[in-house]
C-alpha cells in the first residue's frame, strides 16, 4: 500500500513551501491551503497554512498558531 504522506519542504528561492509528489514534481503551497500534518504514531493534525512575517499553521477551534521551521521536512497529505 502506497503512503499518502508526502514531503513538504521550504524552498528559499521561491519563499514558499512545496509538497513533493515523488516523481520530481511539486505543489507550491499557498496561504489558506488545508492539509493533514503527520505527527507520527498514526496521529495527524488538520491544519491551514498562512504567512505573516514567517510561515505558520493554524489548528483547532481557537486558531492556535505554530510556526514552521524552514530547515525541517514535514509529512503531509494535501
C-alpha positions as a Markdown table, in Angstrom:
| # | Residue | x | y | z |
|---|---|---|---|---|
| 1 | Unk | 0.0 | 0.0 | 0.0 |
| 2 | Unk | 1.4 | 3.4 | -1.0 |
| 3 | Unk | 1.7 | 6.0 | 1.7 |
| 4 | Unk | -0.4 | 9.1 | 1.4 |
| 5 | Unk | 2.2 | 11.2 | 3.2 |
| 6 | Unk | 4.3 | 13.4 | 1.0 |
| 7 | Unk | 7.4 | 15.5 | 1.9 |
| 8 | Unk | 6.8 | 19.3 | 2.4 |
| 9 | Unk | 10.0 | 21.3 | 2.3 |
| 10 | Unk | 10.7 | 25.0 | 2.3 |
| 11 | Unk | 12.1 | 26.5 | -0.9 |
| 12 | Unk | 14.1 | 29.6 | -0.1 |
| 13 | Unk | 14.3 | 30.8 | -3.8 |
| 14 | Unk | 10.5 | 30.7 | -4.1 |
| 15 | Unk | 9.9 | 31.7 | -0.5 |
| 16 | Unk | 7.3 | 29.1 | -0.1 |
| 17 | Unk | 6.6 | 25.5 | 1.0 |
| 18 | Unk | 6.5 | 22.8 | -1.7 |
| 19 | Unk | 4.9 | 19.4 | -1.4 |
| 20 | Unk | 6.7 | 16.8 | -3.5 |
| 21 | Unk | 4.7 | 14.1 | -5.2 |
| 22 | Unk | 7.6 | 11.7 | -5.6 |
| 23 | Unk | 8.1 | 12.0 | -9.3 |
| 24 | Unk | 10.2 | 15.2 | -9.1 |
| 25 | Unk | 7.1 | 17.4 | -9.4 |
| 26 | Unk | 5.7 | 19.5 | -6.6 |
| 27 | Unk | 2.9 | 21.7 | -5.5 |
| 28 | Unk | 3.6 | 25.2 | -4.2 |
| 29 | Unk | 1.5 | 25.6 | -1.0 |
| 30 | Unk | -0.4 | 28.9 | -0.8 |
| 31 | Unk | -1.9 | 30.8 | 2.1 |
| 32 | Unk | -5.2 | 29.3 | 3.1 |
| 33 | Unk | -4.4 | 25.7 | 1.9 |
| 34 | Unk | -5.6 | 23.0 | 4.3 |
| 35 | Unk | -3.8 | 19.7 | 4.8 |
| 36 | Unk | -3.2 | 16.9 | 7.3 |
| 37 | Unk | 0.1 | 17.1 | 9.1 |
| 38 | Unk | 1.6 | 13.7 | 10.1 |
| 39 | Unk | 2.6 | 13.7 | 13.8 |
| 40 | Unk | 3.9 | 10.1 | 13.9 |
| 41 | Unk | 2.5 | 7.0 | 15.5 |
| 42 | Unk | -0.6 | 7.2 | 13.3 |
| 43 | Unk | -1.6 | 10.6 | 14.5 |
| 44 | Unk | -2.4 | 13.5 | 12.3 |
| 45 | Unk | -3.4 | 17.1 | 12.6 |
| 46 | Unk | -5.7 | 19.0 | 10.3 |
| 47 | Unk | -4.3 | 22.5 | 9.7 |
| 48 | Unk | -4.3 | 25.6 | 7.5 |
| 49 | Unk | -1.1 | 27.3 | 6.4 |
| 50 | Unk | -0.7 | 31.1 | 6.5 |
| 51 | Unk | 2.0 | 33.7 | 6.0 |
| 52 | Unk | 2.8 | 36.6 | 8.3 |
| 53 | Unk | 6.4 | 37.6 | 8.8 |
| 54 | Unk | 7.0 | 33.8 | 8.7 |
| 55 | Unk | 5.0 | 30.7 | 7.6 |
| 56 | Unk | 2.8 | 29.2 | 10.2 |
| 57 | Unk | -0.1 | 26.7 | 10.6 |
| 58 | Unk | -3.4 | 27.3 | 12.3 |
| 59 | Unk | -5.1 | 24.4 | 14.1 |
| 60 | Unk | -8.2 | 23.9 | 16.3 |
| 61 | Unk | -11.3 | 25.9 | 17.1 |
| 62 | Unk | -9.2 | 28.5 | 18.9 |
| 63 | Unk | -7.0 | 29.1 | 15.8 |
| 64 | Unk | -3.8 | 28.1 | 17.6 |
| 65 | Unk | -0.7 | 29.0 | 15.6 |
| 66 | Unk | 2.5 | 27.0 | 15.2 |
| 67 | Unk | 5.4 | 28.4 | 13.2 |
| 68 | Unk | 7.1 | 26.1 | 10.6 |
| 69 | Unk | 10.8 | 25.7 | 10.7 |
| 70 | Unk | 12.3 | 26.2 | 7.2 |
| 71 | Unk | 15.1 | 23.7 | 7.8 |
| 72 | Unk | 12.6 | 20.9 | 8.6 |
| 73 | Unk | 10.8 | 18.5 | 6.3 |
| 74 | Unk | 7.2 | 17.8 | 7.2 |
| 75 | Unk | 5.0 | 14.8 | 6.2 |
| 76 | Unk | 1.6 | 16.0 | 4.8 |
| 77 | Unk | -1.5 | 14.8 | 3.0 |
| 78 | Unk | -2.9 | 17.6 | 0.8 |
